[in-house]
Structure formats: structure tokens, C-alpha cells
Amino acid sequence: GLIAPGKRADIVVLDSLENCKAQKVFCGGKLVDQVAFSNRKKIANIGRSSVLAPTVLPSNFRLIEPQEKTNVIGVIDGKIITDHLIANIPIKGDDKLPDLDRDLIRISVIERHGVNGNIANGFVKGFGLKSGAIASTVAHDHHNIVVVGIGYEDIAVAVNRMSEIEGGFVIANKIGR
């Protein structure tokens, strides 16, 4: 694009690329200072109270399957596409557990619209996560709750917190691990 007089521009002036601290913000070509910000038009809240997921328990994230052969989502660094991988994951106590040595961690999708409360559990490889859980309702095609994690307690905390904050992102990591 071209920055020139008479053109609309939203611009952020940074102190440096390393620090990335905003020094000035221009919206529609106009400097947004404290006065302009205070006089901005208020916009009604939308999408509030839309996370209607059931309260989950750590046990909801067990993956009970009769065979060790397991489909795995393979993350491709820097890409939105994924690989379809197969891994043999031992069954321990009627569950397939995350395996940090092979970077196989739990991924779950929790229906959040209050329709049926479904939970789908699987495995993903390529996150490099060593502890905790990361959950989000920002999921392009469905906006359900997607969570990746190691410990089921952390996964449950992240998912349940998502309902409390009405969506977004949550990171949970139990202290002492």
C-alpha cells in the first residue's frame, strides 16, 4: 500500500522492531491521543456469553481406544496445514497418555455453543510443549474450545477458565511440576 496525503491509513509507530513498543497510533490517518481515545464512538459488545461449554473434569480427557495404533495431527512449523501421522501409543489403565519424549500431547475440542457438550480427544505432534495446557476459542472454522496439553488437570483448568472469561486464550500450568 501507499502512505500519502488523502489516503486512509492505520499505522503504529514502534520504538524498534526488537522492543515493539507502540510510540504513536494513527487510525484513519489521525493521531489517536488520549483526547481522541476518550471521545471514540462506543461499540456495543457482541459475542458475549457465548461460551456455554459444560464444566469438565480431568477424566474427560482420557482417550479410550482398543488399539495402540493412533492417528496424530502433525504440526508443520509456520504452516496452517498439518500432516496425518500414525503412532503406536501404549494403552495404560484404559488410557493413552501424552508422551513428552516423542512430543505426543493431548489435543481436545470441546463443543462450546451449548448444543451437545461433545468432547473429542486425540494427539498432536509438533508443539514442543513440556508442561501445562493452552486453550483457545479462536479456531477459524468452528470457534469451539481447542486445548493442547500434558496434564489432564491443567487441561481441565484451562477449559473451565475459558467459560469464566467468555472465550479467548488461557494458559494453565500447575506449579511444582
ABEGO torsion letter per residue (X at the ends): XBBBBGBBBBBBBBABAAAGBBABBBBGGBBBBAAAAAABBBBBBBGBGABABBBBBAAAABBBBABABBBBBBBBBGBABBBBBBBBBBBBGGBBBBBAAAGBBBBBBBBAAGAAGBBBBBBBBGAGBABEBBBBABAGAAGBBBBBBABAAAAAAAAAAAAAAGEEBBBBBBBGX
